[in-house]
Amino acid sequence: MVYYLQGLSKPLPMDQIMKPFFELMQEIYIGAEGKPTFVIDNNPGHGILETVKKMSAKQASTPSHKGGTTIAAHTGHLKWALDYAMEFYEGKTPHRDWKESWTRMEVDEQQWKQLQGELLEAYHKLVQAIGNVKDWSDPNLLKGTLALLPHASYHLGAIRQLILLV
């Protein structure tokens, strides 16, 4: 399939669009592992999963201020968002309450490790589902897929700022 982008003299095949998408998803969630980067530092350990792995449950549960959010909440929200997106790739039309994605403010060590594992699993599952898409004719599917990148980047930045506070 080819996708026409305004201003291009010729269409781009979807694999030329999706290859960089997958590379950026890996950079943001997993890290760059010394490769050139476009969003994060290229040192190991700068993706979301490695960043939160360095935090204790107590640190992850420490709010930025009274009534503020936590690293655990951002991590839980990202997992929720990936699960939400996954429902679209499974052909469902999810009806979820966005507020429910912010309910996990505190975690103990076991819950924290479990949440990190769930986020990694949700990431791998979603990347595989996106890789299996054959029909990109719905512009909302492509737009929603591409929106996963700035969404995750925002939360990585927020998590890094929270780390400075805790």
C-alpha positions as CSV (number, residue, x, y, z in Angstrom):
1,M,0.0,0.0,0.0
2,V,1.2,3.5,-0.7
3,Y,0.2,6.6,1.2
4,Y,0.0,10.0,-0.3
5,L,1.3,12.9,1.8
6,Q,0.6,16.4,0.9
7,G,3.4,18.1,-0.9
8,L,5.2,14.9,-2.0
9,S,5.8,14.4,-5.7
10,K,5.3,10.7,-5.4
11,P,3.6,8.4,-2.9
12,L,5.4,6.7,-0.1
13,P,5.0,2.9,0.4
14,M,3.7,2.1,4.0
15,D,6.9,0.3,4.9
16,Q,8.8,3.5,4.4
17,I,6.5,5.2,6.9
18,M,6.3,2.4,9.4
19,K,9.9,1.4,9.6
20,P,10.9,4.7,11.2
21,F,7.8,4.5,13.4
22,F,8.9,1.1,14.8
23,E,12.4,2.5,15.3
24,L,11.1,5.5,17.2
25,M,8.8,3.3,19.3
26,Q,11.8,1.2,20.3
27,E,13.9,4.2,21.0
28,I,11.2,5.7,23.3
29,Y,10.1,2.5,25.1
30,I,13.2,0.3,25.1
31,G,16.1,2.7,24.4
32,A,18.5,3.3,21.6
33,E,21.4,1.0,22.7
34,G,24.1,3.2,21.2
35,K,22.3,3.8,17.9
36,P,21.7,7.3,16.6
37,T,18.6,8.8,18.3
38,F,16.0,11.3,17.4
39,V,14.0,11.7,20.7
40,I,16.2,10.5,23.6
41,D,19.9,10.3,24.5
42,N,21.6,7.4,22.8
43,N,23.1,6.1,26.0
44,P,21.7,2.8,27.2
45,G,18.9,3.1,29.8
46,H,17.2,6.2,28.5
47,G,13.9,4.6,27.2
48,I,10.8,4.5,29.4
49,L,11.3,0.9,30.6
50,E,14.9,1.3,31.6
51,T,14.2,4.7,33.2
52,V,11.5,3.4,35.4
53,K,13.4,0.2,36.2
54,K,16.0,2.3,38.1
55,M,13.3,3.6,40.5
56,S,12.2,1.9,43.7
57,A,8.5,1.5,44.4
58,K,8.7,4.2,47.0
59,Q,10.2,6.6,44.5
60,A,7.7,5.7,41.9
61,S,4.9,6.3,44.4
62,T,6.2,9.8,45.5
63,P,4.0,12.6,44.1
64,S,5.4,15.7,42.6
65,H,3.5,17.7,45.2
66,K,0.4,17.3,47.4
67,G,-2.2,15.9,45.0
68,G,0.3,15.6,42.2
69,T,1.0,12.6,40.0
70,T,3.6,9.9,40.4
71,I,6.0,7.9,38.2
72,A,3.8,4.9,39.0
73,A,0.7,6.8,37.7
74,H,2.5,7.7,34.4
75,T,3.7,4.1,34.0
76,G,0.2,2.8,34.7
77,H,-1.3,5.3,32.3
78,L,1.1,4.3,29.5
79,K,0.2,0.6,30.0
80,W,-3.5,1.5,30.0
81,A,-3.0,3.6,26.8
82,L,-1.2,0.7,25.0
83,D,-4.0,-1.7,26.0
84,Y,-6.6,0.8,24.8
85,A,-4.8,1.2,21.5
86,M,-4.6,-2.6,21.2
87,E,-8.3,-2.9,21.3
88,F,-8.5,-0.9,18.0
89,Y,-6.0,-3.3,16.3
90,E,-8.2,-6.2,17.5
91,G,-11.1,-4.7,15.7
92,K,-12.9,-3.5,18.8
93,T,-14.3,0.0,19.6
94,P,-13.2,0.5,23.1
95,H,-15.2,2.6,25.5
96,R,-13.0,3.3,28.5
97,D,-12.9,6.1,31.1
98,W,-9.7,8.0,30.6
99,K,-9.7,8.8,34.4
100,E,-9.3,5.1,35.2
101,S,-5.8,5.2,33.6
102,W,-4.6,7.5,36.4
103,T,-5.8,5.5,39.4
104,R,-2.6,3.6,40.2
105,M,-0.7,6.3,42.2
106,E,1.1,4.0,44.7
107,V,2.8,0.7,44.3
108,D,4.7,-1.7,46.5
109,E,7.9,-3.4,45.2
110,Q,6.0,-6.4,43.9
111,Q,3.3,-4.3,42.2
112,W,6.0,-2.0,40.7
113,K,7.9,-4.9,39.1
114,Q,4.6,-6.3,37.9
115,L,3.6,-3.0,36.3
116,Q,6.9,-2.7,34.5
117,G,6.5,-6.2,33.2
118,E,2.9,-5.5,32.1
119,L,4.1,-2.3,30.3
120,L,6.8,-4.3,28.4
121,E,4.3,-7.0,27.5
122,A,1.8,-4.4,26.3
123,Y,4.5,-2.7,24.2
124,H,5.5,-5.9,22.5
125,K,2.0,-7.0,21.9
126,L,1.0,-3.7,20.4
127,V,4.1,-3.4,18.2
128,Q,3.3,-6.9,16.8
129,A,-0.3,-6.0,16.1
130,I,0.7,-2.8,14.3
131,G,3.2,-4.8,12.2
132,N,0.4,-7.1,11.2
133,V,-1.9,-4.3,9.8
134,K,-2.3,-4.7,6.1
135,D,-5.0,-2.1,5.4
136,W,-4.1,1.5,6.3
137,S,-6.9,3.0,4.3
138,D,-8.6,4.4,7.4
139,P,-6.7,7.7,8.0
140,N,-7.7,7.6,11.7
141,L,-5.8,4.3,12.1
142,L,-2.6,5.8,10.8
143,K,-3.1,9.0,12.7
144,G,-3.8,7.2,15.9
145,T,-0.8,4.9,15.4
146,L,1.5,7.8,14.8
147,A,0.1,9.6,17.9
148,L,1.5,6.8,20.0
149,L,5.0,8.4,19.5
150,P,4.4,11.9,20.9
151,H,2.2,10.5,23.7
152,A,4.9,8.2,24.9
153,S,7.5,10.9,24.5
154,Y,5.5,13.3,26.6
155,H,5.2,10.8,29.4
156,L,8.9,9.9,29.3
157,G,9.7,13.6,29.7
158,A,7.2,13.9,32.6
159,I,8.7,10.8,34.3
160,R,12.2,12.2,33.9
161,Q,11.1,15.5,35.5
162,L,9.5,13.6,38.4
163,I,12.7,11.7,38.9
164,L,14.4,15.0,39.6
165,L,11.9,15.7,42.4
166,V,12.0,12.3,44.0
